[in-house]
C-alpha cells in the first residue's frame, strides 16, 4: 500500500507537469495545489508566514551571519496536525537559496521546491542545471546544520536532518528526491 507521501507526490507531479503550457505558471500551480489539498481534507495556506534564518549571499554582504527574517512559503498544507507539506515555487533555472532556507526551517517533513527551468533541451545543459540545483540543496543543508550545531540547538538540527526534500523542474519534467546525506 502506498504511503500518503507517495500518493501526494504522484499527484503533485501531474499538477506541476500540466502547468508547462500555462501563461501564469506560478498562479496556476498555486491554485491547483490549494484545490487539490483542500479536496483531500488538508488545511491549506497560501503565502504561509514563517520566521526563519536567512544568510545574505551577495558578495558585498557575504560575510554576514544569519539574520532572522520573515518569509512566506508559497503553499503549506497540513492534515490533522500530523502530516505537513511545504511547497516553494521559483521561476528561472535555479531554486533560490532563500526558498531552500525557508523549506529547511519550516515545520514540515515533506518539502518540495518547484522551478520553471529553461526551455533549452540540450541534455548536457539539463544535467548540469539539475546538478547545480542538487548542490544548492546540499549547501543550504550543510550551512544550516553547521549553524545550529554550533549553537547546540539540537531541535533545529533534528528538524533539518528529518526533511524529505524534492526538486521539480517543470520544463524538464523532472521530479526528484534530494538525498542530503
C-alpha positions in Angstrom: 0.0 0.0 0.0 1.3 3.4 -1.0 2.1 5.9 1.8 0.4 9.3 2.0 3.7 11.0 0.8 3.9 8.7 -2.3 0.3 9.4 -3.2 0.7 13.1 -2.8 4.0 13.2 -4.8 2.4 11.3 -7.6 -0.5 13.7 -7.8 1.8 16.7 -7.4 3.8 15.6 -10.5 0.6 15.5 -12.5 -0.4 19.0 -11.4 3.1 20.5 -11.9 3.7 19.0 -15.3 0.3 20.1 -16.6 1.4 23.7 -15.9 4.1 23.6 -18.6 2.0 25.4 -21.2 0.1 27.8 -18.8 0.9 31.5 -19.1 0.9 32.3 -15.4 2.5 29.1 -14.1 3.0 30.2 -10.5 -0.6 31.2 -10.0 -1.9 28.1 -11.9 0.2 25.7 -9.7 -0.7 27.5 -6.5 -4.4 27.5 -7.3 -4.3 23.8 -8.4 -2.4 22.7 -5.3 -4.7 24.6 -3.0 -7.7 22.9 -4.6 -6.1 19.5 -4.6 -5.1 19.7 -0.9 -8.5 21.1 0.2 -10.3 18.2 -1.7 -8.2 15.8 0.4 -9.2 17.5 3.7 -6.0 19.4 4.3 -5.9 22.8 5.9 -4.2 24.8 3.2 -2.4 28.1 3.3 -1.1 30.3 0.5 1.8 32.5 1.3 2.2 30.9 4.8 4.1 33.2 7.1 7.3 31.9 8.6 10.2 33.3 10.7 13.5 31.8 9.6 17.2 32.5 9.4 18.4 34.0 6.2 22.0 34.3 5.2 23.0 37.2 3.0 24.7 35.8 -0.1 25.5 38.9 -2.2 29.3 39.5 -2.5 29.1 42.8 -0.6 27.4 41.1 2.4 28.5 37.5 2.1 30.5 37.6 5.3 27.4 38.5 7.4 25.9 35.9 9.7 22.4 34.6 9.6 19.6 37.1 10.3 16.1 36.3 11.5 13.7 37.4 8.8 10.0 37.0 7.9 9.2 35.0 4.9 6.4 33.2 3.1 6.1 29.7 1.9 4.0 29.5 -1.3 1.9 26.6 -0.2 1.7 25.0 3.2 -0.8 22.2 3.9 -1.4 20.1 7.0 -3.7 17.2 7.6 -4.9 16.8 11.2 -1.8 18.4 12.6 0.2 15.3 11.9 1.2 15.5 8.3 2.6 18.7 6.8 3.9 19.6 3.4 5.6 22.8 2.2 6.0 23.9 -1.4 8.0 26.7 -2.8 7.9 27.8 -6.5 10.7 29.8 -8.2 10.9 31.0 -11.8 14.1 30.5 -13.7 16.6 27.7 -13.8 17.8 27.7 -10.2 16.0 27.3 -6.9 16.6 30.3 -4.7 18.8 29.8 -1.6 16.2 31.8 0.4 13.5 29.4 -0.7 15.6 26.5 0.4 16.3 28.2 3.8 12.5 28.6 4.3 11.8 24.9 3.4 14.6 23.6 5.7 13.3 25.6 8.6 9.6 25.2 8.3 7.6 22.8 10.4 7.1 20.2 7.6 8.9 17.0 6.9 7.9 16.8 3.2 9.2 19.8 1.2 9.1 20.5 -2.5 10.9 23.1 -4.5 9.4 23.7 -8.0 11.3 25.7 -10.6 10.1 26.5 -14.1 13.6 25.8 -15.6 14.6 26.9 -19.0 13.5 25.7 -22.4 16.9 24.6 -23.5 16.6 20.9 -24.4 20.3 20.1 -24.7 20.8 17.0 -22.5 24.2 18.1 -21.2 22.8 21.5 -20.1 19.9 19.8 -18.4 22.2 17.5 -16.4 24.4 20.5 -15.4 21.4 22.5 -14.3 20.0 19.6 -12.3 23.4 19.1 -10.6 23.7 22.7 -9.7 20.3 22.7 -8.1 21.1 19.5 -6.1 24.3 21.2 -4.9 22.3 24.2 -3.7 20.1 21.9 -1.6 23.1 20.3 -0.1 24.9 23.6 0.5 22.0 25.1 2.4 21.5 21.8 4.4 25.2 21.8 5.5 25.2 25.5 6.3 22.1 25.4 8.4 23.1 22.2 10.1 26.5 23.6 10.9 25.0 26.8 12.2 22.5 25.1 14.5 25.2 22.6 15.7 27.5 25.5 16.7 24.6 26.9 18.7 23.9 23.5 20.3 20.4 23.7 19.0 19.6 20.0 18.7 15.9 20.6 18.0 16.7 22.5 14.8 19.5 20.2 13.8 17.0 17.3 14.1 14.4 19.3 12.1 16.8 19.9 9.3 18.0 16.3 9.2 14.5 14.9 9.1 13.5 16.6 5.9 12.3 14.7 2.8 13.3 17.2 0.1 12.1 17.1 -3.5 13.0 19.2 -6.6 10.8 19.5 -9.7 11.9 21.3 -12.8 8.8 21.9 -14.8 10.3 22.3 -18.3 12.5 19.2 -17.8 9.6 17.1 -16.5 11.7 16.1 -13.5 10.6 15.3 -10.0 13.5 14.0 -7.9 14.1 13.4 -4.3 17.2 15.1 -3.0 19.4 12.8 -0.9 21.1 15.1 1.6 23.5 12.7 3.3 
